[in-house]
Amino acid sequence: MEYNDSSTSREWDVNLELTLLNAVARCKPVGIHKHFRIISIQRQFNEKSPTQYSLQDIRDRLSDYYNMSALEELDKEDEEQDEEEDDEASLHEFSLPLDEYEQLISEHRQDQESSPSSSPSPAKKARTIKRETSPISSLSPTPTPEPEEGK
């Protein structure tokens, strides 16, 4: 595979720029996996480009469009914010609003208190049900005929 020595030796036309930006739209070149994503961008770009470009050419062109260090900082901030939101979400336990569901909760508690010994739990009911045998298992097993040799 032959790579273009410099991105300045050949002008980037509109089609090349669109191909690069479409590849970037699929894989953002920032974050913990940025190196793998840049490789993916290069592969996608080179598949549709008449001239093969190196990773450095792709990085240089992206630097012309974006401030990559600022994008890295924004991505780090987003990750930290997501982690904080996940931490906050894990601290709150879900509970039904009492003003709307208090009556249902009390009815359920009364039902549980009044009938723990009168009927078995659904799990116990499921264990006591016998499995029906399938019609196939009741038939006598027939051996499979062996293939005849020489035919």
C-alpha positions in Angstrom: 0.0 0.0 0.0 1.5 3.3 -1.1 0.8 6.4 1.0 0.9 9.9 -0.1 4.0 11.6 1.4 2.3 14.8 2.3 -1.2 16.1 2.3 0.0 19.3 0.7 1.3 17.5 -2.4 -2.2 16.9 -3.5 -5.1 19.3 -3.0 -8.0 18.1 -1.0 -11.1 18.4 -3.1 -14.6 18.5 -1.8 -15.2 14.8 -2.3 -12.1 13.9 -0.3 -13.2 16.3 2.5 -16.7 14.8 2.5 -15.3 11.3 2.6 -13.1 12.2 5.6 -15.9 13.9 7.4 -18.3 11.0 6.8 -15.6 8.7 8.3 -15.2 11.0 11.3 -19.0 11.0 11.8 -18.9 7.2 12.3 -15.9 7.3 14.7 -15.1 10.3 16.8 -11.4 10.6 17.0 -11.3 11.5 20.7 -11.5 9.6 24.0 -9.8 6.6 25.4 -10.0 4.7 22.1 -8.9 7.6 19.8 -6.0 5.8 18.3 -8.1 2.9 17.2 -10.8 5.3 15.9 -8.2 7.2 13.9 -7.1 3.9 12.3 -10.8 3.1 11.5 -11.2 6.6 10.0 -8.1 6.1 7.9 -9.4 2.7 6.6 -12.8 4.1 5.8 -11.3 7.1 4.1 -8.7 5.2 2.1 -11.4 2.7 0.8 -13.1 5.5 -1.0 -10.1 7.7 -1.8 -8.2 7.3 -5.1 -4.9 8.1 -3.2 -4.0 6.4 0.1 -3.2 8.7 3.0 -1.2 8.0 6.1 -2.4 8.3 9.7 -0.4 11.5 10.0 -2.0 13.0 6.9 -5.4 12.2 8.4 -4.4 13.7 11.8 -3.0 16.8 10.1 -6.2 17.3 8.1 -8.4 16.8 11.2 -6.2 19.4 13.0 -7.0 21.9 10.2 -10.7 21.4 10.9 -10.7 20.9 14.7 -8.8 21.9 17.8 -8.1 18.3 18.8 -6.7 19.1 22.3 -9.9 21.1 23.1 -12.0 18.2 21.8 -10.1 15.9 24.1 -10.8 18.1 27.1 -14.5 18.3 26.2 -14.6 14.5 26.0 -12.9 14.2 29.4 -15.4 16.6 30.9 -18.3 14.6 29.4 -17.0 11.4 30.8 -16.6 12.9 34.2 -20.1 14.3 34.1 -21.5 10.9 33.0 -19.6 9.2 35.9 -21.1 11.8 38.4 -24.6 11.2 37.0 -24.1 7.5 37.3 -22.9 7.8 40.9 -25.9 10.0 41.8 -28.4 7.6 40.1 -27.0 4.7 42.0 -27.5 6.4 45.3 -31.2 6.9 45.0 -33.4 3.9 45.7 -36.7 3.7 43.9 -39.9 3.9 45.9 -43.5 4.4 44.9 -45.0 7.7 45.8 -47.1 7.0 49.0 -49.8 9.5 48.2 -50.7 7.7 45.0 -50.0 4.0 46.0 -50.5 3.9 49.8 -53.9 2.1 49.5 -52.5 -0.6 47.1 -49.4 -1.1 49.3 -51.6 -1.6 52.5 -54.0 -4.0 50.7 -51.0 -6.0 49.5 -49.6 -6.2 53.0 -52.9 -7.2 54.4 -53.2 -10.0 51.8 -49.7 -11.2 52.7 -50.5 -11.2 56.5 -53.8 -13.0 56.1 -52.8 -15.8 53.8 -49.2 -16.9 54.3 -50.2 -20.5 55.4 -53.5 -20.9 53.6 -52.1 -21.2 50.1 -48.6 -22.1 48.8 -46.5 -19.4 47.1 -46.5 -19.4 43.3 -43.0 -20.9 43.3 -44.2 -23.9 45.4 -47.1 -24.3 43.1 -44.9 -24.4 40.1 -42.7 -27.1 41.7 -45.6 -29.4 42.5 -47.0 -29.4 39.0 -46.0 -32.6 37.2 -44.6 -32.4 33.8 -46.6 -34.1 31.2 -44.7 -36.6 29.1 -44.4 -35.7 25.4 -46.0 -38.0 22.9 -42.7 -38.6 21.3 -41.1 -39.9 24.5 -43.8 -42.5 25.0 -43.2 -44.1 21.6 -40.7 -46.9 21.5 -37.4 -45.8 20.1 -36.7 -46.9 16.6 -33.1 -47.3 15.5 -31.9 -45.2 12.6 -31.1 -47.4 9.6 -27.4 -47.7 8.8 -26.3 -46.6 5.3 -25.5 -49.4 3.0 -21.9 -49.5 1.8 -21.2 -49.7 -1.9 -24.1 -47.7 -3.1 
